[in-house]
Amino acid sequence: MAAARAIQDDESRVSVLGELAKVEGGDFTEALAVVRVIRSESRRAYLFVKLARVDGAYFTEALAAARAIRSESSRAYVLVELAKIGGADFSGVLGAACAIQSESSRAYVLRELAKVGGANFSGFLEAVRAIQSESSRASVLVELAKVDGAYFTQALAAARAIQDDESRASVLVELAKVDGAYFTQALAAARAIQDDESRASVLVELAKVDGAYFTQALAAARAIQDESSRASVLIELAKVDGGDFTGVLAAVRAIQDESSRASVLGELAKVKGADFTGVLAAARAIQDESSRASVLRELAKVEGGDFTGVLAAVRAIQDEYRRVSVLGDLAKHAPQEFLTILWNEIFSFNHKPPGAKSLSQSLLLFLMTGLLHSDWQSSLRLLSHRQRSDLMQDLVTLYPVIIDLGGETAMRGVVDEMCKVCNQWK
């Protein structure tokens, strides 16, 4: 208890005192005393919530503290946390929510209250109907319909009444997830959206729920004129289980902007069961070396990928420093027998600094490959092209190898030679 009292941070002290109160028979007096003198309204209220989670007897005081918060967004956040407490005073939290002037903050609390099973929703529905924003009102009703199907009809009517195309379609998609019979309506609403990107995005959400809509979502994505927007939608499509990967890849290849194309290819590389060969071929076709390298880095991380194919693509990168970044990822994920090939690749750099940087990145991996004494001599010569501060760190990594091959004398010799070089610069 003395140690808890000595904690300077209020929140940490309250947490510890609360835990001790549970152990020592439920005396929250000290924890309450600390909370009550905290000046920050939102912080004081949130700490009351933490106490109420431990003992429901403090719910009323926590609710009162929440009501006193002047910032409506902060008040909404604390009310949401209160709503999550088992056996919460539903009507009390609802009353506090209704007093919030900001509709977005009020709707945020009501959405959480809608998830409370077994509550009396009569007064709740009045609060929902008072929301002027059509999409906010519908989103709360959707949450309510998920808890109790009796409210599905009202949620559906509210969704149909939304004037904004995208908002209406998005809410209908959520309702279609509750009852698949309404997929047709959601699809019709999605098709009616005028904006290309918004229409495609909603269709992608439908495809995530039912793969039968994947083809339509892909066609909608292809129709997006802005390539950056098309790329972002294609990334989402690539994540849909059981989707037409070949079709998505073809759509990606059609993107003219190489940075946008590379960003999608990088995501495609992460998809489980992706067409590795197809993505690699698409990556090779990118002219910009920076964009190409970014895709190859993702491909290098794919477990069981074609490391030989990736390495061949890496070799085609002219900028040696860009090549270094991909080799580093290859070394981290390649099988043990492939490391020897990478070792040789590192020593094939025309310029020593990038080769030294690449070697440094993979030193710990090479320590386990059983390299010869002559190989480690070569590594020290290459690492000498690093800046002194970087080289010192590399020597720390290499210390076990140097001791093993040459003992303390060898290590002392390395340090002495470094000191000589440093003295030349004084």
C-alpha positions in Angstrom: 0.0 0.0 0.0 2.8 2.4 0.8 4.4 1.7 -2.6 1.1 2.4 -4.3 0.7 5.7 -2.5 4.1 6.8 -3.7 3.3 6.4 -7.4 3.4 9.9 -9.0 1.2 9.2 -12.0 -2.5 9.5 -11.0 -3.8 6.9 -13.4 -1.3 4.3 -12.4 -1.8 5.0 -8.7 -5.6 4.6 -9.1 -5.2 1.4 -11.0 -2.9 -0.1 -8.3 -5.1 1.2 -5.4 -8.1 -0.3 -7.2 -6.4 -3.7 -7.4 -5.4 -3.5 -3.8 -8.9 -2.7 -2.8 -10.1 -5.9 -4.4 -7.5 -7.9 -2.4 -8.1 -6.0 0.9 -11.9 -6.3 1.1 -13.3 -3.7 -1.3 -12.2 -0.4 0.4 -11.9 2.0 -2.4 -11.6 5.1 -0.2 -8.1 6.0 -1.1 -8.6 5.4 -4.8 -11.7 7.6 -4.8 -9.9 10.3 -2.9 -7.2 10.4 -5.6 -9.7 10.4 -8.5 -11.9 13.2 -7.0 -9.0 15.7 -6.8 -7.9 15.2 -10.5 -8.4 18.5 -12.3 -8.8 17.1 -15.8 -12.5 16.4 -16.3 -12.1 13.7 -18.9 -9.3 12.0 -17.1 -11.2 12.1 -13.8 -14.3 10.6 -15.4 -12.3 7.9 -17.2 -10.7 6.9 -13.9 -14.1 6.7 -12.3 -15.1 4.4 -15.1 -12.1 2.1 -14.3 -13.3 1.9 -10.7 -16.9 1.2 -11.8 -15.6 -1.7 -13.8 -14.2 -3.2 -10.6 -17.3 -2.3 -8.4 -20.6 -1.3 -10.0 -21.4 0.7 -6.8 -19.3 3.5 -8.3 -21.2 3.7 -11.6 -23.4 6.6 -10.5 -20.4 8.7 -9.6 -18.7 7.8 -12.8 -21.8 8.8 -14.8 -22.0 12.1 -13.0 -18.3 12.8 -13.7 -19.0 12.0 -17.4 -21.9 14.4 -17.6 -19.7 17.2 -16.2 -17.2 16.9 -19.1 -17.4 20.0 -21.2 -15.8 18.6 -24.3 -18.6 16.7 -26.1 -16.2 14.3 -27.9 -14.5 13.4 -24.6 -17.8 13.1 -22.9 -19.0 10.7 -25.7 -15.9 8.6 -25.3 -16.4 8.2 -21.6 -20.1 7.4 -22.0 -19.2 4.7 -24.5 -16.8 3.1 -22.0 -19.6 3.3 -19.3 -22.1 1.6 -21.7 -19.7 -1.4 -22.0 -19.8 -2.1 -18.3 -22.0 -5.1 -17.5 -25.2 -4.2 -15.8 -24.8 -0.5 -16.8 -27.6 2.0 -16.1 -28.9 2.1 -19.7 -31.4 4.9 -19.1 -28.8 7.0 -17.3 -26.2 6.7 -20.1 -29.0 7.3 -22.7 -30.1 10.5 -20.9 -26.5 11.7 -20.9 -26.1 10.9 -24.6 -29.3 12.8 -25.5 -27.8 15.9 -23.9 -24.9 15.9 -26.4 -25.4 18.6 -29.0 -23.0 17.2 -31.6 -24.9 14.7 -33.7 -21.8 12.7 -34.7 -20.8 12.4 -31.0 -24.4 11.5 -29.9 -24.7 8.9 -32.7 -21.4 7.4 -31.6 -22.7 6.8 -28.1 -26.1 5.6 -29.4 -24.4 3.0 -31.7 -22.7 1.5 -28.6 -25.9 1.6 -26.6 -27.6 -0.2 -29.5 -25.3 -3.2 -28.9 -26.5 -3.7 -25.3 -28.7 -6.8 -25.3 -31.9 -6.9 -23.4 -32.2 -3.1 -22.9 -35.4 -1.1 -23.1 -35.2 0.5 -26.5 -38.5 2.5 -26.5 -36.8 5.7 -25.2 -33.8 4.8 -27.3 -35.8 4.9 -30.6 -37.0 8.4 -29.8 -33.4 9.5 -29.4 -32.5 7.9 -32.7 -35.4 9.6 -34.6 -34.2 12.9 -33.3 -30.9 12.6 -35.2 -31.1 14.9 -38.3 -28.3 13.3 -40.2 -29.8 10.5 -42.3 -26.7 8.4 -42.5 -26.0 8.7 -38.8 -29.5 7.8 -37.9 -29.5 4.8 -40.2 -26.1 3.6 -38.9 -27.5 3.5 -35.3 -30.6 1.6 -36.5 -28.3 -1.0 -38.2 -26.5 -1.7 -35.0 -29.9 -2.0 -33.3 -31.1 -4.5 -36.0 -28.0 -6.6 -35.4 -29.0 -7.0 -31.7 -32.7 -7.4 -32.3 -34.2 -8.4 -35.6 -37.5 -6.7 -34.7 -36.0 -3.4 -35.6 -34.8 -4.5 -39.0 -37.8 -3.0 -40.9 -37.2 0.4 -39.3 -33.5 0.2 -40.1 -34.3 -0.7 -43.7 -36.8 2.2 -44.1 -34.2 4.6 -42.7 -31.6 3.3 -45.0 -33.8 3.7 -48.1 -34.6 7.3 -47.1 -30.9 8.4 -47.2 -30.5 10.9 -50.0 -26.7 10.5 -50.4 -26.1 7.6 -52.8 -22.9 6.3 -51.2 -24.2 6.6 -47.6 -27.4 4.8 -48.6 -25.6 2.0 -50.3 -23.1 1.6 -47.5 -25.9 1.2 -44.9 -27.8 -1.2 -47.1 -24.6 -3.3 -47.4 -24.4 -3.5 -43.6 -28.1 -4.6 -43.5 -27.4 -7.2 -46.2 -24.8 -8.6 -43.8 -27.6 -9.1 -41.2 -30.0 -10.6 -43.7 -28.8 -11.9 -47.1 -32.3 -11.4 -48.6 -31.5 -7.8 -49.0 -28.4 -8.2 -51.1 -30.3 -7.4 -54.2 -31.4 -4.0 -52.8 -27.8 -3.3 -51.7 -26.5 -4.2 -55.1 -29.1 -1.9 -56.9 -28.2 0.9 -54.5 -24.4 0.4 -55.2 -25.0 0.5 -58.9 -26.9 3.8 -58.6 -23.9 5.6 -57.1 -22.6 8.1 -59.6 -19.1 8.5 -58.4 -16.9 5.8 -59.8 -14.6 5.2 -56.8 -17.5 5.3 -54.3 -19.5 2.8 -56.4 -16.5 0.4 -56.7 -15.7 0.7 -53.0 -19.3 -0.3 -52.0 -19.2 -3.2 -54.5 -16.0 -4.4 -52.9 -17.7 -4.5 -49.5 -20.4 -6.6 -51.1 -17.8 -8.9 -52.6 -16.2 -9.4 -49.2 -19.5 -10.8 -47.9 -20.4 -12.8 -51.0 -17.8 -13.7 -53.6 -20.5 -13.8 -56.3 -20.2 -10.1 -56.6 -16.5 -10.1 -57.2 -16.7 -9.8 -61.0 -19.0 -6.8 -60.8 -16.7 -5.1 -58.2 -13.7 -5.8 -60.5 -15.5 -4.3 -63.5 -16.4 -1.2 -61.4 -12.8 -0.9 -60.3 -11.5 -1.0 -63.8 -13.9 1.8 -64.8 -12.3 4.2 -62.3 -10.5 6.9 -64.3 -8.2 8.2 -61.5 -5.4 5.7 -61.3 -4.5 6.4 -57.7 -8.2 5.7 -56.7 -8.3 2.7 -58.9 -5.2 1.3 -57.2 -6.6 1.7 -53.7 -9.8 -0.1 -54.7 -7.8 -2.9 -56.4 -5.8 -3.3 -53.2 -9.0 -4.0 -51.3 -10.2 -6.4 -54.0 -7.0 -8.3 -53.8 -7.7 -9.1 -50.1 -11.1 -10.7 -50.9 -10.9 -14.5 -50.1 -11.5 -16.6 -53.2 -11.4 -13.7 -55.6 -10.2 -13.7 -59.2 -6.5 -13.0 -58.6 -5.6 -13.2 -62.3 -8.3 -10.6 -63.1 -7.0 -8.2 -60.4 -3.4 -8.7 -61.6 -4.4 -7.9 -65.2 -6.2 -4.7 -64.0 -3.1 -3.7 -62.0 -0.9 -4.2 -65.1 -3.1 -1.7 -66.9 -2.2 1.1 -64.4 0.1 3.5 -66.2 1.5 5.3 -63.2 4.3 3.0 -61.9 4.2 4.1 -58.3 0.5 3.4 -58.1 1.1 0.1 -59.9 3.9 -0.8 -57.5 1.8 -0.1 -54.4 -0.9 -2.5 -55.5 1.7 -5.2 -56.6 3.3 -4.9 -53.1 -0.1 -5.6 -51.6 -0.8 -8.5 -54.0 2.5 -10.0 -53.0 1.2 -10.3 -49.4 -2.0 -12.2 -50.4 -1.9 -15.8 -49.3 -1.7 -18.1 -52.3 -0.9 -15.2 -54.7 0.4 -15.9 -58.2 4.0 -15.3 -57.2 5.3 -15.7 -60.8 2.7 -13.3 -62.1 3.5 -10.6 -59.6 7.2 -11.0 -60.1 6.8 -10.6 -63.9 4.7 -7.5 -63.3 7.4 -6.1 -61.0 10.1 -6.7 -63.5 8.2 -4.7 -66.1 8.4 -1.6 -63.9 10.9 0.8 -65.3 11.4 3.0 -62.2 13.9 1.2 -60.1 12.7 2.6 -56.8 9.1 1.4 -57.5 10.4 -2.0 -58.7 12.6 -2.4 -55.6 9.6 -1.7 -53.3 7.7 -4.6 -54.9 10.7 -7.0 -54.9 11.1 -6.3 -51.1 7.6 -7.5 -50.5 8.2 -10.6 -52.7 11.4 -11.3 -50.8 9.3 -11.7 -47.6 7.0 -14.4 -49.1 7.6 -17.7 -47.4 8.4 -20.4 -49.9 8.7 -17.8 -52.8 10.9 -18.1 -55.8 14.1 -16.6 -54.2 16.1 -17.3 -57.3 13.7 -15.4 -59.5 13.7 -12.4 -57.1 17.5 -12.4 -56.9 17.7 -12.3 -60.7 15.3 -9.3 -60.7 17.4 -7.7 -58.0 20.6 -8.1 -60.1 18.9 -6.1 -62.9 18.7 -3.0 -60.6 21.4 -0.6 -61.6 21.4 1.5 -58.4 23.4 -0.5 -56.0 22.0 1.2 -52.9 18.4 0.2 -54.0 19.7 -3.3 -54.5 21.0 -3.4 -50.9 17.5 -2.9 -49.5 16.1 -5.9 -51.3 19.0 -8.1 -50.5 18.5 -7.3 -46.9 15.0 -8.6 -47.0 16.0 -11.6 -49.0 18.6 -12.6 -46.4 16.1 -12.4 -43.6 13.6 -14.7 -45.3 15.6 -17.0 -47.6 16.4 -20.6 -46.6 19.7 -21.3 -45.0 21.3 -22.8 -48.2 20.5 -19.6 -50.1 22.6 -17.4 -47.8 25.9 -18.5 -49.5 24.6 -17.2 -52.8 23.7 -13.9 -51.1 27.2 -13.8 -49.6 28.7 -14.0 -53.0 26.2 -11.4 -54.3 27.2 -8.9 -51.7 30.9 -9.2 -52.7 30.0 -8.6 -56.3 29.1 -4.9 -55.8 31.2 -2.6 -58.0 31.3 0.0 -55.2 32.4 -1.0 -51.7 30.1 1.2 -49.5 26.8 -0.3 -50.7 28.3 -3.8 -50.4 29.5 -3.1 -46.9 26.1 -1.8 -45.9 24.4 -4.9 -47.3 26.9 -7.2 -45.4 26.3 -5.2 -42.2 22.5 -5.7 -42.5 22.9 -9.5 -42.6 25.9 -10.1 -40.3 23.9 -12.0 -37.7 22.5 -14.3 -40.3 25.9 -15.1 -41.7 27.2 -15.9 -38.3 25.3 -19.2 -38.5 26.5 -20.3 -42.0 29.9 -21.8 -41.0 32.0 -19.5 -43.2 35.7 -20.1 -43.6 38.5 -18.0 -41.9 39.3 -16.4 -45.3 35.6 -15.4 -45.7 35.6 -13.5 -42.4 38.9 -11.8 -43.3 37.2 -10.6 -46.5 34.2 -9.4 -44.5 36.4 -7.2 -42.3 38.1 -5.7 -45.3 34.7 -4.9 -46.8 33.2 -3.6 -43.6 36.2 -1.2 -43.3 34.4 0.9 -46.0 31.7 1.7 -43.4 31.8 4.9 -41.3 33.7 4.5 -38.1 30.6 4.6 -35.8 28.9 2.0 -38.0 32.0 -0.2 -38.1 32.2 -0.2 -34.3 28.7 -1.6 -34.1 29.6 -4.3 -36.7 32.6 -5.3 -34.6 30.4 -5.8 -31.6 28.4 -8.2 -33.8 31.5 -9.9 -35.1 33.2 -10.2 -31.7 32.3 -13.9 -31.1 33.7 -14.8 -34.6 36.9 -12.8 -34.1 37.5 -14.4 -30.7 36.7 -17.9 -32.0 39.1 -17.5 -35.0 42.0 -15.5 -33.5 41.4 -15.2 -29.7 41.9 -12.0 -27.6 45.1 -11.2 -29.5 43.2 -10.8 -32.8 40.5 -8.7 -31.2 43.1 -6.5 -29.6 44.9 -6.2 -32.9 41.7 -5.0 -34.7 41.2 -2.4 -32.0 44.8 -1.2 -32.1 44.7 -0.8 -35.9 41.5 1.2 -35.6 43.1 3.5 -33.0 46.0 4.1 -35.4 43.6 5.2 -38.1 41.7 7.4 -35.8 45.0 9.1 -34.6 45.7 10.0 -38.2 42.7 12.2 -38.2 43.6 14.2 -35.0 
